[in-house]
């Protein structure tokens, strides 16, 4: 509760201020702003959806386009433990190697296929990240296949993923349908998630809703609901004792965000969490005998300078989200060094709730300093 007051105060006060600003009214909206930024190349993308669509979509046949994204990252981390010791590490990784194909059968039937390799992943294999058929008919749209369902928006100007994405990102083979007109968009989706109630048969019973509004130019608001938070890629319930990702009671998830732009400034805020506490038998990371209710939130402010420079500040946090900082803050800068190339640098300091910061070896985190650099190229 102590964080909810902070979250909603910081979401709505700056957002409404930007929306009432005459400069914000002159903007063509969040979507147009993103189009402009792609041309400026201060940073290649600002949401998960934009990352999946990153690339220049070069036409290779009459119906097929190809695009790609390469990101190489270097990071240095220093973790202070509660016993007074510290643990430091550094690495250089191929964080993203993404190749996408788009196909247009007709004006109303399209498809996309995205391959992805991420060196930091457990498997570190090339995989089919997305493969879906898209149906478009004036105000109606549909999408069926392997995709990231619209639960959460995850706006960010940083190399490191926001905590909201760590908790809420959800990739499934799903059937999605929606309606979009002018400043309003509503979509619904169904899928069969990996998490299941113990003893229950495996069926297509997971679902979600997503709503987006743009009440005025320069302001976008959104909210979404997921019927089963255990189905996200956060693997909340997965452990050695529960490899099948089973639970005794289902808990839904909610998300709300706001994004606003005014002149050379952009502000975004998002909160995402569980609707209710998990059963103590399913999730009790701090061992207090009461079920956990994970929550994550993220606030970011960005400023664009002379077309090719982007400065950003982040304040984010979590509650009852094991392994993640209770409070994290930092700054970042991105430089559009060359066309379709970006160079980014960031610093983040995280502070942990000792009850939710115990690793597999029994070490308890106190705080962390993280410095990251990234060179990105889209083609």
SVG drawing of the C-alpha trace seen along z (x, -y; Angstrom):
<svg xmlns="http://www.w3.org/2000/svg" viewBox="-14 -26 48 61">
<polyline fill="none" stroke="black" stroke-width="0.4" points="0.0,0.0 2.8,-2.4 4.0,-2.2 0.6,-2.5 0.2,-6.1 3.6,-7.0 2.9,-5.2 -0.4,-6.9 0.7,-10.3 3.7,-10.1 1.7,-8.7 -1.1,-11.2 0.4,-14.5 3.2,-14.7 0.9,-13.0 -1.9,-15.6 0.6,-18.4 2.0,-17.3 -1.4,-16.8 -2.5,-20.3 0.6,-21.9 0.0,-23.6 3.1,-22.0 1.6,-18.6 -1.5,-19.6 0.6,-20.4 2.2,-17.0 0.7,-14.4 0.5,-11.8 2.5,-9.0 2.5,-7.0 3.7,-9.9 6.4,-10.7 7.7,-7.2 7.8,-7.5 9.8,-10.7 12.3,-9.1 12.9,-6.2 14.0,-8.7 16.2,-10.5 17.7,-7.2 18.4,-8.5 17.2,-5.1 15.9,-2.2 12.8,-1.3 11.0,-2.2 8.6,0.7 8.6,4.5 6.3,4.3 8.7,1.9 11.6,4.2 9.9,7.1 9.1,4.9 12.6,3.3 14.2,3.3 13.8,1.6 11.6,4.2 13.5,4.4 11.4,5.8 13.0,9.0 10.1,10.3 6.8,8.9 5.2,10.2 8.0,10.8 10.1,8.3 13.1,9.0 14.4,7.0 16.8,7.5 18.2,6.3 21.6,6.9 22.5,5.7 25.8,6.3 25.9,5.5 28.6,5.1 27.8,4.9 29.6,4.6 27.7,5.5 28.7,5.0 26.4,6.6 26.7,5.8 25.5,8.6 24.0,8.1 26.9,10.0 29.3,7.2 30.8,9.1 30.4,8.2 30.2,10.0 31.3,8.4 31.1,9.6 31.3,8.3 30.5,9.7 30.2,9.0 27.2,10.7 25.3,10.9 22.1,9.8 19.9,9.8 20.2,11.3 16.7,11.0 15.7,11.7 12.1,11.1 10.2,11.9 6.9,10.3 4.5,11.5 1.5,9.8 -0.9,12.1 -3.6,9.5 -4.4,6.1 -6.3,8.0 -4.1,11.1 -0.6,10.7 1.9,12.9 5.2,12.5 7.9,14.8 10.7,13.7 13.7,15.7 15.6,14.8 18.9,15.6 19.8,14.2 23.1,15.3 22.1,14.6 19.1,17.1 19.3,20.4 19.1,22.4 21.0,19.9 19.5,21.4 17.9,19.8 14.2,20.0 11.0,19.0 10.2,15.9 7.0,15.0 5.0,16.6 1.5,15.4 -1.1,14.7 -2.7,11.2 -6.2,10.4 -7.2,6.8 -10.6,5.5 -11.1,1.7 -11.7,1.3 -11.5,5.0 -8.3,7.0 -7.2,10.4 -4.0,12.3 -3.4,16.1 -0.1,17.8 2.9,17.5 2.9,13.9 3.4,11.6 -0.1,10.9 -1.0,7.3 -0.6,7.6 1.4,4.5 3.1,2.0 6.6,1.7 7.7,-1.7 11.4,-2.2 14.4,-4.3 16.9,-2.0 19.0,1.0 17.8,3.0 14.3,4.2 11.9,2.5 10.7,4.6 7.2,4.5 8.4,6.5 10.2,8.9 6.9,9.7 4.4,9.3 5.9,10.3 3.8,13.1 4.5,15.0 2.0,17.7 0.3,19.3 -2.9,17.3 -6.0,16.2 -6.4,12.5 -9.2,10.2 -9.9,6.6 -11.6,3.3 -9.7,0.1 -11.0,-3.3 -9.5,-6.8 -8.4,-7.1 -9.8,-3.9 -8.6,-0.2 -9.9,2.9 -8.6,6.4 -9.2,9.8 -7.2,13.0 -7.3,16.6 -4.6,19.3 -3.6,22.4 -0.9,21.3 1.9,23.4 0.6,23.0 -2.3,25.2 -4.3,25.9 -3.1,29.1 -5.2,32.1 -7.0,30.1 -7.0,31.1 -5.0,29.1 -7.4,26.9 -7.7,23.6 -9.0,21.6 -6.6,18.6 -7.6,15.2 -7.0,11.5 -8.2,8.0 -6.4,4.9 -7.7,1.3 -5.9,-1.7 -7.2,-5.3 -5.7,-8.5 -8.0,-11.2 -5.9,-14.1 -2.8,-14.4 0.3,-13.7 -1.4,-11.5 -2.0,-7.7 -3.6,-5.7 -3.9,-1.9 -5.0,0.9 -5.0,4.7 -6.0,7.9 -4.6,11.4 -6.6,14.2 -3.5,16.1 -0.4,14.2 1.5,17.5 1.4,17.8 3.8,14.9 7.4,15.4 8.3,14.3 8.0,18.0 6.6,17.0 5.8,20.5 8.5,22.5 11.0,24.1 12.7,27.5 9.8,28.5 7.3,27.4 8.8,28.1 5.3,28.5 4.3,25.0 1.1,26.1 -0.9,24.1 -3.8,24.6 -5.6,21.3 -5.5,19.1 -4.5,15.4 -5.1,12.8 -2.9,9.9 -3.6,6.2 -1.7,3.5 -2.2,-0.3 0.1,-2.8 0.2,-6.4 2.6,-7.9 2.8,-11.6 4.9,-13.8 5.5,-17.6 8.1,-19.2 11.4,-17.4 10.2,-15.6 8.5,-12.2 7.1,-10.7 5.8,-7.2 4.5,-5.3 3.3,-1.8 2.2,0.5 1.6,4.2 0.8,6.8 -1.3,9.5 -5.0,9.0 -4.9,10.9 -2.4,12.8 -1.3,16.2 -2.0,19.2 0.8,19.6 1.4,23.1 2.0,21.6 4.1,18.5 5.6,17.5 9.1,16.2 9.7,14.6 8.4,17.6 6.1,15.5 3.2,17.9 1.1,15.6 0.9,15.7 2.8,13.1 1.1,10.4 3.8,9.4 3.8,5.8 6.2,3.9 6.1,0.3 8.3,-1.9 8.5,-5.7 10.7,-7.2 11.4,-10.7 13.3,-11.3 14.7,-14.4 15.8,-14.6 18.6,-16.9 19.7,-17.9 18.0,-15.0 20.7,-12.4 21.0,-12.5 18.5,-11.1 18.8,-11.5 16.6,-9.4 16.0,-9.0 14.2,-6.0 12.6,-5.3 11.1,-1.9 10.4,0.7 8.6,3.8 6.8,5.3 6.9,9.0 8.7,9.8 11.4,12.2 14.9,11.6 14.1,8.1 15.0,4.7 12.5,3.1 13.7,-0.3 15.9,-1.0 16.9,-4.3 19.4,-5.5 20.2,-7.5 20.9,-6.6 22.0,-8.2 21.6,-7.1 23.4,-8.5 22.4,-8.0 26.0,-7.6 25.1,-6.7 22.0,-6.0 20.2,-2.9 22.9,-2.6 22.6,-3.5 25.1,-3.6 23.6,-3.5 25.1,-3.8 23.2,-3.5 23.8,-3.3 21.3,-1.7 21.4,-1.3 19.1,1.2 18.1,1.6 16.6,4.9 14.0,6.0 16.0,8.5 13.0,10.8 12.8,11.2 16.5,11.1 17.9,14.5 19.7,16.3 20.1,20.1 23.3,20.1 21.6,18.4 23.2,15.0 21.0,12.0 21.3,9.0 21.5,5.5 22.2,3.3 23.5,3.5 25.3,1.1 24.9,1.9 26.6,0.2 25.6,1.3 26.6,0.3 24.9,1.4 25.6,1.0 22.5,1.7 22.1,2.0 18.9,2.4 18.6,3.4"/>
</svg>
